[in-house]
Amino acid sequence: MLILLPPSEGKTAATAGDPVDPGSLWMPGLGTARKRVLTRLVAMSKRTSARAVADSLATLGLSAGQSSEVTRNAGLHSAPAAPAASIYSGVLYEALDAHSLAPEARAWVDQRAVVFSGLWGVVRLDDRIPAYRLSVGVTLPSVGGLTAYWKKVLPKALDPVAAGGPVLDLRSGAYGAMWTPPVSTSATVRVLHERVVDGVTKRSVVSHFNKATKGRIVRALAEAGATPASVDEIATALRDLKYTVEEQPAGPGRPRQLDVVVSEL
């Protein structure tokens, strides 16, 4: 089983540790592709003229008040690295709270969770990386659009791994475009908030708290040591964990869609 996760914009920089070795990350065959993106990002970010900094901010989709992110990117070759679970600090990762998992549950999630990244392609939660700023929607000088870049590289690495079992895809749309798992054995998750308004039950698609629910789902599966061998068994495992799961019809060539209905956010 693979669980596909987005990264988080929010990151907590490591305070100590050796710099990242791109070749030591999960899927070492991606080392060359990672080094190319890293090298170009650092080179762009090292330019210090006012015009160059403005260009870097525009390329990265940042405001003038976020220039420290460019400075951070400039030092990535020597920046301290730490496990990705410590670096990513957004809502999903706060809800997952991998550090507080028991050793068996932490090993479970380290073996199954795959984080998609505009800089690294994919990493495991125990891979050591530095804090960085580079979304997959960026078009990087001398590299091009990162979505297209990784879409060419990742299938060779991930297709064989995904062939062995079901895929639970919890990525956002931008990161979902980096690689398409086998449709027949994969499922996406939509989180719906159910509440009663004036005596009428209503449901709405959750936005911000969607990420928190997904983090809690991964944590619950890890603590249960779930070993589903199919999408049907993923749905059963979630129901066993007291989640309300409803499957929606999927169009041709689309993965199965599981709606997780929650009453509390």
Residue, then its C-alpha position, 0 to 999 in steps of 0.5 A: m500500500l502507498i499513501l500519497l501526500p502533498p508537501s506543506e508550504g509551512k516548514t520548520a528549518a532544522t537547527a542542526g545536522d548534515p546537509v542533504d544528499p539527494g542520492s540518499l533519498w528514497m528512490p536514489g535513481l531520481g538523484t540526477a533529476r533532483k540535483r538538477v532542480l536543486t542546482r538551478l534553484v540555488a543558482m537563481s536564489k543566490r543572485t543578489s541585485a534588486r532586480a534579480v531578487a524581484d525576479s526570483l520572488a516572482t518566479l517562486g510566487l512570493s511577495a516582497g515580504q517573503s525575501s527570506e525564503v529566497t535567502r533560505n533557498a540560496g543556502l540549500h547546499s549547506a543547510p542542515a537537514a532533518p527527517a521530512a516529518s520534522i520539516y513539513s509543518g502544515v495542517l496535515y502534518e500537525a494532525l498526523d503528528a508522526h513524532s508521537l506515534a509508537p515505534e511500530a506505527r511510525a515504521w508503518v507510516d515511514q514505509r508507506a507514505v510518499v510525499f510529493s515535492g517540487l524540489w525532490g520529486v518524492v520523499r519518504l517521511d524519514d528522508r532527511i531534507p532541509a527546509y525550502r520553498l519551491s512549489v510544483g507550479v513553478t517554472l524554473p529557469s533552465v528546467g521549465g515547468l516542474t509539473a511536466y519535469w517530474k511527470k516525465v521522470l516519476p513513472k519509471a520510479l513509481d510505477p513498479v512500486a505501485a503495482g504491488g498494492p492499493v494506492l490511497d491518494l491524498r494529494s492536492g490537484a497540483y501535486g496529483a498531476m506529477w504522477t498518475p497511479p494505476v487507476s484500477t488500484s487507486a482511490t482519492v479521498r474527499v472530505l465532507h462536513e455534515r451538519v444540521v441547519d434548521g433541521v435539515t442535514k447538509r453536507s459541504v466540501v471541506s477546504h482547510f480542515n480537509k488536510a487535518t482530516k487526511g492527516r488524522i486518517v493516516r495516523a489512524l491507519a498507522e496506529a491500527g497497523a492496517t494492511p489493506a490489499s485493495v481499495d475495498e479493504i481500504a474503505t473497510a479499514l476506515r469504517d473499522l476505525k469509525y469513519t463514515v465512508e461512501e463511494q461515489p461513481a468515478g468516470p472512465g479512466r478515473p480512480r475510485q472516489l471515497d467520501v469521508v463524512v465528518s460531523e466535527l472538524 
